[in-house]
Amino acid sequence: MLDSSAARGIGPLAPIRHTLPTVGGIRNRLMAMHYPRRVSKIKRVRQFGFRARMKTKAGRKMINRKRSLGRRLTPDM
């Protein structure tokens, strides 16, 4: 019978449980790095695009404020 800390489920060699805290805990140090979430271009345009801004009063106000500063609202193609 093993009486080591790993067998009891404590210590650095213990099996990783999904209930461990993910901020600065042992789980972050042992898990592999992953790619950031890819944002869909169509979702981004629908949320932050020109037509989405023009739908609300605050969005139109923001566009007018940027135009008054001389900013372009659409990229040069």
Backbone as CSV, one residue per row, in Angstrom:
resi,resn,N_x,N_y,N_z,CA_x,CA_y,CA_z,C_x,C_y,C_z
1,MET,0.843,-1.192,0.000,0.000,0.000,0.000,0.882,1.248,0.000
2,LEU,0.592,2.159,-0.900,1.378,3.387,-0.997,0.887,4.406,0.019
3,ASP,1.832,5.006,0.702,1.468,6.033,1.670,2.097,7.369,1.276
4,SER,2.412,7.514,-0.006,3.033,8.756,-0.448,1.979,9.841,-0.625
5,SER,2.438,11.077,-0.777,1.502,12.201,-0.944,0.755,12.111,-2.262
6,ALA,1.401,11.537,-3.307,0.734,11.393,-4.599,-0.414,10.388,-4.517
7,ALA,-0.227,9.332,-3.747,-1.274,8.322,-3.614,-2.466,8.875,-2.842
8,ARG,-2.208,9.772,-1.906,-3.306,10.354,-1.122,-3.999,11.500,-1.870
9,GLY,-3.448,11.924,-3.006,-4.086,12.979,-3.785,-3.655,14.377,-3.421
10,ILE,-2.492,14.502,-2.755,-1.974,15.828,-2.431,-0.546,15.918,-2.918
11,GLY,-0.044,17.119,-3.067,1.330,17.311,-3.486,1.443,17.581,-4.977
12,PRO,2.659,17.848,-5.441,2.845,18.246,-6.842,2.615,17.126,-7.846
13,LEU,2.676,15.862,-7.417,2.494,14.753,-8.341,1.090,14.175,-8.293
14,ALA,0.201,14.828,-7.575,-1.178,14.338,-7.452,-1.895,14.469,-8.789
15,PRO,-2.868,13.599,-9.046,-3.632,13.729,-10.291,-4.388,15.055,-10.332
16,ILE,-4.450,15.647,-11.509,-5.091,16.947,-11.665,-6.600,16.756,-11.723
17,ARG,-7.300,17.463,-10.872,-8.756,17.402,-10.860,-9.301,18.641,-11.541
18,HIS,-10.472,18.519,-12.130,-11.072,19.650,-12.823,-11.653,20.677,-11.863
19,THR,-11.670,20.395,-10.592,-12.225,21.333,-9.621,-11.168,22.272,-9.049
20,LEU,-9.910,22.090,-9.463,-8.863,22.968,-8.953,-9.054,24.383,-9.489
21,PRO,-8.669,25.384,-8.723,-8.777,26.758,-9.237,-7.854,26.946,-10.425
22,THR,-8.285,27.733,-11.380,-7.522,27.883,-12.615,-6.636,29.125,-12.612
23,VAL,-6.737,29.987,-11.616,-5.937,31.205,-11.603,-4.699,30.977,-10.759
24,GLY,-3.556,30.836,-11.409,-2.288,30.713,-10.708,-2.092,29.395,-9.984
25,GLY,-2.955,28.419,-10.157,-2.830,27.159,-9.456,-1.949,26.179,-10.209
26,ILE,-1.869,24.978,-9.675,-1.029,23.943,-10.283,-1.558,23.551,-11.651
27,ARG,-2.855,23.691,-11.844,-3.455,23.288,-13.109,-2.909,24.125,-14.267
28,ASN,-2.707,25.423,-14.054,-2.192,26.287,-15.108,-0.763,25.924,-15.479
29,ARG,0.024,25.490,-14.527,1.416,25.176,-14.811,1.555,23.868,-15.576
30,LEU,0.600,22.951,-15.421,0.726,21.647,-16.039,-0.054,21.511,-17.341
31,MET,-1.019,22.388,-17.579,-1.833,22.262,-18.783,-1.092,22.843,-19.986
32,ALA,-1.345,22.284,-21.149,-0.708,22.764,-22.367,-1.301,24.103,-22.774
33,MET,-0.516,24.872,-23.504,-0.966,26.166,-23.985,-1.991,25.967,-25.105
34,HIS,-2.968,26.827,-25.169,-3.980,26.708,-26.215,-4.085,28.006,-26.985
35,TYR,-4.660,27.923,-28.165,-4.814,29.103,-28.994,-5.972,29.947,-28.484
36,PRO,-5.900,31.262,-28.638,-7.022,32.101,-28.223,-8.238,31.856,-29.102
37,ARG,-9.360,32.224,-28.590,-10.619,32.014,-29.309,-10.629,32.852,-30.574
38,ARG,-10.983,32.248,-31.681,-11.081,32.990,-32.941,-12.442,33.663,-33.010
39,VAL,-12.448,34.947,-33.267,-13.693,35.688,-33.380,-14.137,35.644,-34.844
40,SER,-15.383,35.303,-35.047,-15.920,35.264,-36.394,-15.979,36.688,-36.942
41,LYS,-15.543,36.863,-38.176,-15.541,38.205,-38.776,-16.960,38.735,-38.932
42,ILE,-17.882,37.855,-39.276,-19.261,38.319,-39.476,-19.887,38.738,-38.147
43,LYS,-19.573,38.013,-37.073,-20.099,38.391,-35.759,-19.510,39.719,-35.302
44,ARG,-18.221,39.906,-35.575,-17.562,41.159,-35.194,-18.166,42.342,-35.941
45,VAL,-18.405,42.175,-37.240,-18.975,43.250,-38.041,-20.397,43.559,-37.573
46,ARG,-21.148,42.514,-37.275,-22.534,42.741,-36.832,-22.596,43.435,-35.483
47,GLN,-21.590,43.236,-34.656,-21.600,43.851,-33.329,-20.990,45.249,-33.327
48,PHE,-19.900,45.440,-34.050,-19.157,46.705,-33.965,-19.117,47.483,-35.269
49,GLY,-19.726,46.980,-36.319,-19.612,47.601,-37.629,-20.427,48.877,-37.782
50,PHE,-20.310,49.447,-38.966,-20.957,50.716,-39.275,-22.476,50.638,-39.129
51,ARG,-23.077,49.594,-39.677,-24.533,49.481,-39.620,-25.021,49.254,-38.193
52,ALA,-24.239,48.551,-37.389,-24.596,48.368,-35.982,-24.534,49.700,-35.244
53,ARG,-23.553,50.540,-35.588,-23.448,51.867,-34.947,-24.610,52.770,-35.367
54,MET,-25.002,52.663,-36.622,-26.055,53.537,-37.124,-27.442,53.174,-36.575
55,LYS,-27.580,51.997,-36.005,-28.879,51.574,-35.477,-29.260,52.308,-34.196
56,THR,-28.274,52.727,-33.409,-28.575,53.352,-32.119,-28.188,54.827,-32.130
57,LYS,-28.828,55.564,-31.271,-28.556,56.997,-31.164,-27.115,57.236,-30.682
58,ALA,-26.685,56.429,-29.712,-25.327,56.571,-29.185,-24.284,56.207,-30.252
59,GLY,-24.604,55.214,-31.086,-23.688,54.824,-32.153,-23.540,55.915,-33.194
60,ARG,-24.658,56.539,-33.566,-24.603,57.651,-34.535,-23.816,58.824,-33.961
61,LYS,-23.975,59.036,-32.674,-23.247,60.117,-32.004,-21.736,59.843,-32.044
62,MET,-21.369,58.586,-31.840,-19.962,58.213,-31.871,-19.363,58.384,-33.267
63,ILE,-20.114,57.984,-34.280,-19.636,58.132,-35.655,-19.456,59.601,-36.009
64,ASN,-20.403,60.438,-35.628,-20.282,61.881,-35.888,-19.095,62.478,-35.149
65,ARG,-18.843,61.998,-33.938,-17.703,62.494,-33.165,-16.391,62.115,-33.865
66,LYS,-16.297,60.898,-34.367,-15.082,60.470,-35.071,-14.921,61.223,-36.389
67,ARG,-16.033,61.476,-37.083,-15.955,62.238,-38.338,-15.472,63.655,-38.074
68,SER,-15.919,64.249,-36.963,-15.503,65.622,-36.659,-14.012,65.699,-36.350
69,LEU,-13.440,64.586,-35.875,-12.004,64.548,-35.621,-11.216,64.270,-36.893
70,GLY,-11.913,63.926,-37.974,-11.243,63.675,-39.236,-10.868,62.218,-39.432
71,ARG,-11.468,61.326,-38.647,-11.132,59.918,-38.786,-11.943,59.273,-39.891
72,ARG,-11.292,58.349,-40.594,-12.003,57.584,-41.627,-12.767,56.459,-40.943
73,LEU,-13.959,56.181,-41.410,-14.770,55.134,-40.808,-14.623,53.811,-41.521
74,THR,-14.178,53.823,-42.740,-13.987,52.584,-43.487,-12.545,52.515,-43.939
75,PRO,-11.948,51.334,-43.932,-10.549,51.224,-44.361,-10.421,51.407,-45.859
76,ASP,-9.252,51.894,-46.286,-8.963,52.046,-47.716,-8.724,50.670,-48.309
77,MET,-9.379,50.392,-49.386,-9.208,49.086,-50.043,-8.413,49.249,-51.307
